[in-house]
Amino acid sequence: MNITGATKASYTTPPATLADSGSLFAVIVSNSVGSVTSNNATLTVQ
């Protein structure tokens, strides 16, 4: 699912809860030449 408005050079997540642990995040970087998607990063909340 895309994060609405997450189009800047950095993004700060809202406070995470234990229920968020295991969520996957990826970044899509694009310009006039094309785009590339990162590998998934897994969020771990302790």
mmCIF file of the N, C-alpha and C atoms, coordinates in Angstrom:
data_MODEL
# 
_entry.id   MODEL 
# 
loop_
_atom_site.group_PDB 
_atom_site.id 
_atom_site.type_symbol 
_atom_site.label_atom_id 
_atom_site.label_alt_id 
_atom_site.label_comp_id 
_atom_site.label_asym_id 
_atom_site.label_entity_id 
_atom_site.label_seq_id 
_atom_site.pdbx_PDB_ins_code 
_atom_site.Cartn_x 
_atom_site.Cartn_y 
_atom_site.Cartn_z 
_atom_site.occupancy 
_atom_site.B_iso_or_equiv 
_atom_site.pdbx_formal_charge 
_atom_site.auth_seq_id 
_atom_site.auth_comp_id 
_atom_site.auth_asym_id 
_atom_site.auth_atom_id 
_atom_site.pdbx_PDB_model_num 
ATOM 1   N N  . MET A 1 1  ? 0.849  -1.169 0.000   1.00 0.00 ? 1  MET A N  1 
ATOM 2   C CA . MET A 1 1  ? 0.000  0.000  0.000   1.00 0.00 ? 1  MET A CA 1 
ATOM 3   C C  . MET A 1 1  ? 0.898  1.236  0.000   1.00 0.00 ? 1  MET A C  1 
ATOM 4   N N  . ASN A 1 2  ? 0.588  2.189  -0.840  1.00 0.00 ? 2  ASN A N  1 
ATOM 5   C CA . ASN A 1 2  ? 1.348  3.436  -0.872  1.00 0.00 ? 2  ASN A CA 1 
ATOM 6   C C  . ASN A 1 2  ? 0.985  4.300  0.319   1.00 0.00 ? 2  ASN A C  1 
ATOM 7   N N  . ILE A 1 3  ? 1.966  5.085  0.773   1.00 0.00 ? 3  ILE A N  1 
ATOM 8   C CA . ILE A 1 3  ? 1.729  6.026  1.872   1.00 0.00 ? 3  ILE A CA 1 
ATOM 9   C C  . ILE A 1 3  ? 1.442  7.382  1.246   1.00 0.00 ? 3  ILE A C  1 
ATOM 10  N N  . THR A 1 4  ? 0.210  7.857  1.357   1.00 0.00 ? 4  THR A N  1 
ATOM 11  C CA . THR A 1 4  ? -0.195 9.125  0.774   1.00 0.00 ? 4  THR A CA 1 
ATOM 12  C C  . THR A 1 4  ? 0.681  10.258 1.296   1.00 0.00 ? 4  THR A C  1 
ATOM 13  N N  . GLY A 1 5  ? 1.234  11.060 0.393   1.00 0.00 ? 5  GLY A N  1 
ATOM 14  C CA . GLY A 1 5  ? 2.031  12.211 0.773   1.00 0.00 ? 5  GLY A CA 1 
ATOM 15  C C  . GLY A 1 5  ? 3.497  11.918 1.054   1.00 0.00 ? 5  GLY A C  1 
ATOM 16  N N  . ALA A 1 6  ? 3.913  10.658 0.985   1.00 0.00 ? 6  ALA A N  1 
ATOM 17  C CA . ALA A 1 6  ? 5.319  10.305 1.257   1.00 0.00 ? 6  ALA A CA 1 
ATOM 18  C C  . ALA A 1 6  ? 6.125  10.459 -0.032  1.00 0.00 ? 6  ALA A C  1 
ATOM 19  N N  . THR A 1 7  ? 6.358  11.716 -0.413  1.00 0.00 ? 7  THR A N  1 
ATOM 20  C CA . THR A 1 7  ? 7.020  11.994 -1.688  1.00 0.00 ? 7  THR A CA 1 
ATOM 21  C C  . THR A 1 7  ? 8.266  12.869 -1.532  1.00 0.00 ? 7  THR A C  1 
ATOM 22  N N  . LYS A 1 8  ? 8.741  13.043 -0.328  1.00 0.00 ? 8  LYS A N  1 
ATOM 23  C CA . LYS A 1 8  ? 9.914  13.890 -0.065  1.00 0.00 ? 8  LYS A CA 1 
ATOM 24  C C  . LYS A 1 8  ? 11.163 13.037 0.086   1.00 0.00 ? 8  LYS A C  1 
ATOM 25  N N  . ALA A 1 9  ? 12.298 13.690 0.335   1.00 0.00 ? 9  ALA A N  1 
ATOM 26  C CA . ALA A 1 9  ? 13.578 12.987 0.481   1.00 0.00 ? 9  ALA A CA 1 
ATOM 27  C C  . ALA A 1 9  ? 13.629 12.146 1.754   1.00 0.00 ? 9  ALA A C  1 
ATOM 28  N N  . SER A 1 10 ? 12.777 12.448 2.741   1.00 0.00 ? 10 SER A N  1 
ATOM 29  C CA . SER A 1 10 ? 12.740 11.646 3.965   1.00 0.00 ? 10 SER A CA 1 
ATOM 30  C C  . SER A 1 10 ? 11.286 11.467 4.404   1.00 0.00 ? 10 SER A C  1 
ATOM 31  N N  . TYR A 1 11 ? 11.070 10.460 5.237   1.00 0.00 ? 11 TYR A N  1 
ATOM 32  C CA . TYR A 1 11 ? 9.727  10.174 5.743   1.00 0.00 ? 11 TYR A CA 1 
ATOM 33  C C  . TYR A 1 11 ? 9.844  9.694  7.174   1.00 0.00 ? 11 TYR A C  1 
ATOM 34  N N  . THR A 1 12 ? 9.042  10.242 8.057   1.00 0.00 ? 12 THR A N  1 
ATOM 35  C CA . THR A 1 12 ? 8.998  9.818  9.457   1.00 0.00 ? 12 THR A CA 1 
ATOM 36  C C  . THR A 1 12 ? 7.676  9.116  9.694   1.00 0.00 ? 12 THR A C  1 
ATOM 37  N N  . THR A 1 13 ? 7.757  7.886  10.178  1.00 0.00 ? 13 THR A N  1 
ATOM 38  C CA . THR A 1 13 ? 6.533  7.131  10.435  1.00 0.00 ? 13 THR A CA 1 
ATOM 39  C C  . THR A 1 13 ? 5.836  7.671  11.669  1.00 0.00 ? 13 THR A C  1 
ATOM 40  N N  . PRO A 1 14 ? 4.535  7.474  11.748  1.00 0.00 ? 14 PRO A N  1 
ATOM 41  C CA . PRO A 1 14 ? 3.856  7.766  13.011  1.00 0.00 ? 14 PRO A CA 1 
ATOM 42  C C  . PRO A 1 14 ? 4.363  6.792  14.074  1.00 0.00 ? 14 PRO A C  1 
ATOM 43  N N  . PRO A 1 15 ? 4.100  7.048  15.352  1.00 0.00 ? 15 PRO A N  1 
ATOM 44  C CA . PRO A 1 15 ? 4.557  6.124  16.397  1.00 0.00 ? 15 PRO A CA 1 
ATOM 45  C C  . PRO A 1 15 ? 4.119  4.683  16.100  1.00 0.00 ? 15 PRO A C  1 
ATOM 46  N N  . ALA A 1 16 ? 5.060  3.763  16.216  1.00 0.00 ? 16 ALA A N  1 
ATOM 47  C CA . ALA A 1 16 ? 4.781  2.353  15.931  1.00 0.00 ? 16 ALA A CA 1 
ATOM 48  C C  . ALA A 1 16 ? 4.324  1.634  17.198  1.00 0.00 ? 16 ALA A C  1 
ATOM 49  N N  . THR A 1 17 ? 3.495  0.616  17.009  1.00 0.00 ? 17 THR A N  1 
ATOM 50  C CA . THR A 1 17 ? 3.037  -0.224 18.113  1.00 0.00 ? 17 THR A CA 1 
ATOM 51  C C  . THR A 1 17 ? 3.497  -1.653 17.853  1.00 0.00 ? 17 THR A C  1 
ATOM 52  N N  . LEU A 1 18 ? 3.356  -2.510 18.831  1.00 0.00 ? 18 LEU A N  1 
ATOM 53  C CA . LEU A 1 18 ? 3.722  -3.916 18.645  1.00 0.00 ? 18 LEU A CA 1 
ATOM 54  C C  . LEU A 1 18 ? 2.971  -4.552 17.478  1.00 0.00 ? 18 LEU A C  1 
ATOM 55  N N  . ALA A 1 19 ? 1.758  -4.095 17.212  1.00 0.00 ? 19 ALA A N  1 
ATOM 56  C CA . ALA A 1 19 ? 0.975  -4.639 16.101  1.00 0.00 ? 19 ALA A CA 1 
ATOM 57  C C  . ALA A 1 19 ? 1.616  -4.314 14.750  1.00 0.00 ? 19 ALA A C  1 
ATOM 58  N N  . ASP A 1 20 ? 2.466  -3.266 14.694  1.00 0.00 ? 20 ASP A N  1 
ATOM 59  C CA . ASP A 1 20 ? 3.140  -2.882 13.449  1.00 0.00 ? 20 ASP A CA 1 
ATOM 60  C C  . ASP A 1 20 ? 4.365  -3.739 13.158  1.00 0.00 ? 20 ASP A C  1 
ATOM 61  N N  . SER A 1 21 ? 4.845  -4.465 14.158  1.00 0.00 ? 21 SER A N  1 
ATOM 62  C CA . SER A 1 21 ? 6.047  -5.280 13.978  1.00 0.00 ? 21 SER A CA 1 
ATOM 63  C C  . SER A 1 21 ? 5.817  -6.289 12.862  1.00 0.00 ? 21 SER A C  1 
ATOM 64  N N  . GLY A 1 22 ? 6.781  -6.388 11.968  1.00 0.00 ? 22 GLY A N  1 
ATOM 65  C CA . GLY A 1 22 ? 6.670  -7.288 10.827  1.00 0.00 ? 22 GLY A CA 1 
ATOM 66  C C  . GLY A 1 22 ? 6.189  -6.608 9.560   1.00 0.00 ? 22 GLY A C  1 
ATOM 67  N N  . SER A 1 23 ? 5.795  -5.338 9.668   1.00 0.00 ? 23 SER A N  1 
ATOM 68  C CA . SER A 1 23 ? 5.366  -4.599 8.476   1.00 0.00 ? 23 SER A CA 1 
ATOM 69  C C  . SER A 1 23 ? 6.539  -4.454 7.511   1.00 0.00 ? 23 SER A C  1 
ATOM 70  N N  . LEU A 1 24 ? 6.247  -4.497 6.229   1.00 0.00 ? 24 LEU A N  1 
ATOM 71  C CA . LEU A 1 24 ? 7.277  -4.361 5.203   1.00 0.00 ? 24 LEU A CA 1 
ATOM 72  C C  . LEU A 1 24 ? 7.210  -2.977 4.574   1.00 0.00 ? 24 LEU A C  1 
ATOM 73  N N  . PHE A 1 25 ? 8.393  -2.381 4.339   1.00 0.00 ? 25 PHE A N  1 
ATOM 74  C CA . PHE A 1 25 ? 8.491  -1.083 3.692   1.00 0.00 ? 25 PHE A CA 1 
ATOM 75  C C  . PHE A 1 25 ? 9.440  -1.197 2.508   1.00 0.00 ? 25 PHE A C  1 
ATOM 76  N N  . ALA A 1 26 ? 9.136  -0.525 1.436   1.00 0.00 ? 26 ALA A N  1 
ATOM 77  C CA . ALA A 1 26 ? 10.020 -0.434 0.276   1.00 0.00 ? 26 ALA A CA 1 
ATOM 78  C C  . ALA A 1 26 ? 9.951  1.002  -0.232  1.00 0.00 ? 26 ALA A C  1 
ATOM 79  N N  . VAL A 1 27 ? 10.978 1.414  -0.951  1.00 0.00 ? 27 VAL A N  1 
ATOM 80  C CA . VAL A 1 27 ? 11.050 2.764  -1.501  1.00 0.00 ? 27 VAL A CA 1 
ATOM 81  C C  . VAL A 1 27 ? 11.091 2.669  -3.017  1.00 0.00 ? 27 VAL A C  1 
ATOM 82  N N  . ILE A 1 28 ? 10.321 3.511  -3.668  1.00 0.00 ? 28 ILE A N  1 
ATOM 83  C CA . ILE A 1 28 ? 10.387 3.639  -5.121  1.00 0.00 ? 28 ILE A CA 1 
ATOM 84  C C  . ILE A 1 28 ? 10.983 5.005  -5.428  1.00 0.00 ? 28 ILE A C  1 
ATOM 85  N N  . VAL A 1 29 ? 12.109 5.004  -6.124  1.00 0.00 ? 29 VAL A N  1 
ATOM 86  C CA . VAL A 1 29 ? 12.772 6.249  -6.516  1.00 0.00 ? 29 VAL A CA 1 
ATOM 87  C C  . VAL A 1 29 ? 12.576 6.406  -8.015  1.00 0.00 ? 29 VAL A C  1 
ATOM 88  N N  . SER A 1 30 ? 12.105 7.587  -8.417  1.00 0.00 ? 30 SER A N  1 
ATOM 89  C CA . SER A 1 30 ? 11.862 7.785  -9.843  1.00 0.00 ? 30 SER A CA 1 
ATOM 90  C C  . SER A 1 30 ? 12.314 9.168  -10.287 1.00 0.00 ? 30 SER A C  1 
ATOM 91  N N  . ASN A 1 31 ? 12.637 9.259  -11.575 1.00 0.00 ? 31 ASN A N  1 
ATOM 92  C CA . ASN A 1 31 ? 12.955 10.528 -12.211 1.00 0.00 ? 31 ASN A CA 1 
ATOM 93  C C  . ASN A 1 31 ? 12.525 10.422 -13.667 1.00 0.00 ? 31 ASN A C  1 
ATOM 94  N N  . SER A 1 32 ? 12.981 11.341 -14.497 1.00 0.00 ? 32 SER A N  1 
ATOM 95  C CA . SER A 1 32 ? 12.543 11.365 -15.895 1.00 0.00 ? 32 SER A CA 1 
ATOM 96  C C  . SER A 1 32 ? 13.038 10.159 -16.696 1.00 0.00 ? 32 SER A C  1 
ATOM 97  N N  . VAL A 1 33 ? 14.054 9.448  -16.199 1.00 0.00 ? 33 VAL A N  1 
ATOM 98  C CA . VAL A 1 33 ? 14.623 8.298  -16.905 1.00 0.00 ? 33 VAL A CA 1 
ATOM 99  C C  . VAL A 1 33 ? 13.882 7.001  -16.576 1.00 0.00 ? 33 VAL A C  1 
ATOM 100 N N  . GLY A 1 34 ? 13.330 6.916  -15.387 1.00 0.00 ? 34 GLY A N  1 
ATOM 101 C CA . GLY A 1 34 ? 12.632 5.699  -14.980 1.00 0.00 ? 34 GLY A CA 1 
ATOM 102 C C  . GLY A 1 34 ? 12.498 5.606  -13.479 1.00 0.00 ? 34 GLY A C  1 
ATOM 103 N N  . SER A 1 35 ? 12.316 4.389  -12.975 1.00 0.00 ? 35 SER A N  1 
ATOM 104 C CA . SER A 1 35 ? 12.176 4.201  -11.533 1.00 0.00 ? 35 SER A CA 1 
ATOM 105 C C  . SER A 1 35 ? 12.802 2.879  -11.119 1.00 0.00 ? 35 SER A C  1 
ATOM 106 N N  . VAL A 1 36 ? 13.099 2.791  -9.829  1.00 0.00 ? 36 VAL A N  1 
ATOM 107 C CA . VAL A 1 36 ? 13.652 1.565  -9.257  1.00 0.00 ? 36 VAL A CA 1 
ATOM 108 C C  . VAL A 1 36 ? 13.041 1.385  -7.868  1.00 0.00 ? 36 VAL A C  1 
ATOM 109 N N  . THR A 1 37 ? 12.765 0.146  -7.508  1.00 0.00 ? 37 THR A N  1 
ATOM 110 C CA . THR A 1 37 ? 12.178 -0.176 -6.206  1.00 0.00 ? 37 THR A CA 1 
ATOM 111 C C  . THR A 1 37 ? 13.213 -0.882 -5.346  1.00 0.00 ? 37 THR A C  1 
ATOM 112 N N  . SER A 1 38 ? 13.334 -0.451 -4.096  1.00 0.00 ? 38 SER A N  1 
ATOM 113 C CA . SER A 1 38 ? 14.285 -1.060 -3.172  1.00 0.00 ? 38 SER A CA 1 
ATOM 114 C C  . SER A 1 38 ? 13.813 -2.441 -2.746  1.00 0.00 ? 38 SER A C  1 
ATOM 115 N N  . ASN A 1 39 ? 14.690 -3.182 -2.088  1.00 0.00 ? 39 ASN A N  1 
ATOM 116 C CA . ASN A 1 39 ? 14.281 -4.403 -1.414  1.00 0.00 ? 39 ASN A CA 1 
ATOM 117 C C  . ASN A 1 39 ? 13.399 -4.022 -0.232  1.00 0.00 ? 39 ASN A C  1 
ATOM 118 N N  . ASN A 1 40 ? 12.602 -4.970 0.243   1.00 0.00 ? 40 ASN A N  1 
ATOM 119 C CA . ASN A 1 40 ? 11.774 -4.716 1.413   1.00 0.00 ? 40 ASN A CA 1 
ATOM 120 C C  . ASN A 1 40 ? 12.621 -4.609 2.674   1.00 0.00 ? 40 ASN A C  1 
ATOM 121 N N  . ALA A 1 41 ? 12.202 -3.714 3.565   1.00 0.00 ? 41 ALA A N  1 
ATOM 122 C CA . ALA A 1 41 ? 12.773 -3.621 4.908   1.00 0.00 ? 41 ALA A CA 1 
ATOM 123 C C  . ALA A 1 41 ? 11.666 -4.031 5.873   1.00 0.00 ? 41 ALA A C  1 
ATOM 124 N N  . THR A 1 42 ? 11.985 -4.853 6.858   1.00 0.00 ? 42 THR A N  1 
ATOM 125 C CA . THR A 1 42 ? 10.992 -5.313 7.827   1.00 0.00 ? 42 THR A CA 1 
ATOM 126 C C  . THR A 1 42 ? 11.106 -4.502 9.105   1.00 0.00 ? 42 THR A C  1 
ATOM 127 N N  . LEU A 1 43 ? 9.981  -3.934 9.547   1.00 0.00 ? 43 LEU A N  1 
ATOM 128 C CA . LEU A 1 43 ? 9.943  -3.158 10.773  1.00 0.00 ? 43 LEU A CA 1 
ATOM 129 C C  . LEU A 1 43 ? 9.872  -4.104 11.965  1.00 0.00 ? 43 LEU A C  1 
ATOM 130 N N  . THR A 1 44 ? 10.745 -3.882 12.951  1.00 0.00 ? 44 THR A N  1 
ATOM 131 C CA . THR A 1 44 ? 10.718 -4.648 14.189  1.00 0.00 ? 44 THR A CA 1 
ATOM 132 C C  . THR A 1 44 ? 10.455 -3.699 15.345  1.00 0.00 ? 44 THR A C  1 
ATOM 133 N N  . VAL A 1 45 ? 9.383  -3.921 16.091  1.00 0.00 ? 45 VAL A N  1 
ATOM 134 C CA . VAL A 1 45 ? 9.029  -3.112 17.249  1.00 0.00 ? 45 VAL A CA 1 
ATOM 135 C C  . VAL A 1 45 ? 9.259  -3.967 18.485  1.00 0.00 ? 45 VAL A C  1 
ATOM 136 N N  . GLN A 1 46 ? 10.052 -3.446 19.409  1.00 0.00 ? 46 GLN A N  1 
ATOM 137 C CA . GLN A 1 46 ? 10.355 -4.200 20.644  1.00 0.00 ? 46 GLN A CA 1 
ATOM 138 C C  . GLN A 1 46 ? 9.723  -3.540 21.844  1.00 0.00 ? 46 GLN A C  1 
# 
